Amino acid sequence: MSCERYDWKAYAVGELAVNECREAEAHAASCDGCRGELARVRLTLETLSMLREEEVPRRIAFVSDKVFEPRWWETFLRPSFAAACVIAAAIIMHGYMTRPPAVDSAAIQAQINQAVTRAVADVQQRNADLETQLTTLYVKSTGIKYQ
């Protein structure tokens, strides 16, 4: 039999099929080299299982990281900060430069009163027209004059 045919790592972890597992056991019983290889794989697995699990660090900090950090005043020299300052200044200047025209409250109140008077007159005219139409329909349908 060829000893290279067996995957002792898969056997030790339990990934082989049942019939392949029996074949590998029979071979390991008769072959000293494979028995030694299987013993080394099992020893490696046992050693690895004794290690405690640790979280992998997301980033390794270096001593020189502090050297490359910008100083507090260098933040103001960045183009993005300068652009934000220009936009803020433009918004503030726009608020102060464009004032709404002066409001004449008497003129506005006169416009409101005129609009309300027009709306009331329109509603009264529609009501009068509807009353006339209803009276005409009543007289036609019943023959009795409405007084």
Backbone hydrogen bonds, N-H to C=O, Kabsch-Sander energy under -0.5 kcal/mol:
donor,donor_aa,acceptor,acceptor_aa,energy
3,C,1,M,-0.5
5,R,2,S,-0.9
6,Y,3,C,-1.0
8,W,6,Y,-0.9
11,Y,7,D,-1.9
12,A,8,W,-2.4
13,V,9,K,-1.9
14,G,10,A,-1.3
15,E,10,A,-2.9
16,L,10,A,-0.7
21,C,17,A,-2.4
22,R,18,V,-2.1
23,E,19,N,-1.9
24,A,20,E,-2.5
25,E,21,C,-2.3
26,A,22,R,-2.4
27,H,23,E,-2.2
28,A,24,A,-2.8
29,A,25,E,-1.9
30,S,26,A,-0.9
30,S,27,H,-0.7
31,C,27,H,-1.5
32,D,30,S,-0.5
35,R,31,C,-1.9
36,G,32,D,-2.2
37,E,33,G,-2.2
38,L,34,C,-2.8
39,A,35,R,-2.1
40,R,36,G,-2.1
41,V,37,E,-2.2
42,R,38,L,-2.5
43,L,39,A,-2.2
44,T,40,R,-2.3
45,L,41,V,-2.3
46,E,42,R,-2.6
47,T,43,L,-2.4
48,L,44,T,-2.5
49,S,45,L,-2.1
50,M,46,E,-1.0
50,M,47,T,-0.6
51,L,47,T,-0.6
51,L,48,L,-0.8
61,A,59,R,-0.6
65,D,62,F,-1.2
66,K,63,V,-0.7
67,V,64,S,-0.6
68,F,64,S,-1.2
69,E,65,D,-0.7
74,E,71,R,-1.0
75,T,71,R,-0.6
75,T,72,W,-0.8
76,F,73,W,-0.8
77,L,74,E,-0.9
78,R,75,T,-1.0
82,A,78,R,-2.0
83,A,79,P,-2.5
84,A,80,S,-2.0
85,C,81,F,-2.1
86,V,82,A,-2.2
87,I,83,A,-2.2
88,A,84,A,-2.4
89,A,85,C,-2.5
90,A,86,V,-2.2
91,I,87,I,-2.2
92,I,88,A,-2.2
93,M,89,A,-2.7
94,H,90,A,-2.3
95,G,91,I,-1.8
96,Y,92,I,-1.7
97,M,93,M,-2.9
98,T,94,H,-1.9
99,R,97,M,-1.0
104,D,102,A,-0.5
105,S,103,V,-0.9
108,I,104,D,-2.0
109,Q,105,S,-2.4
110,A,106,A,-2.1
111,Q,107,A,-2.2
112,I,108,I,-2.3
113,N,109,Q,-2.5
114,Q,110,A,-2.4
115,A,111,Q,-2.3
116,V,112,I,-2.5
117,T,113,N,-2.5
118,R,114,Q,-2.2
119,A,115,A,-2.3
120,V,116,V,-2.6
121,A,117,T,-2.3
122,D,118,R,-2.3
123,V,119,A,-2.2
124,Q,120,V,-2.4
125,Q,121,A,-2.3
126,R,122,D,-2.3
127,N,123,V,-2.3
128,A,124,Q,-2.2
129,D,125,Q,-2.4
130,L,126,R,-2.4
131,E,127,N,-2.3
132,T,128,A,-2.1
133,Q,129,D,-2.2
134,L,130,L,-2.6
135,T,131,E,-2.3
136,T,132,T,-2.2
137,L,133,Q,-2.3
138,Y,134,L,-2.3
139,V,135,T,-2.4
140,K,136,T,-2.2
141,S,137,L,-2.3
142,T,138,Y,-2.4
143,G,138,Y,-0.5
143,G,139,V,-2.0
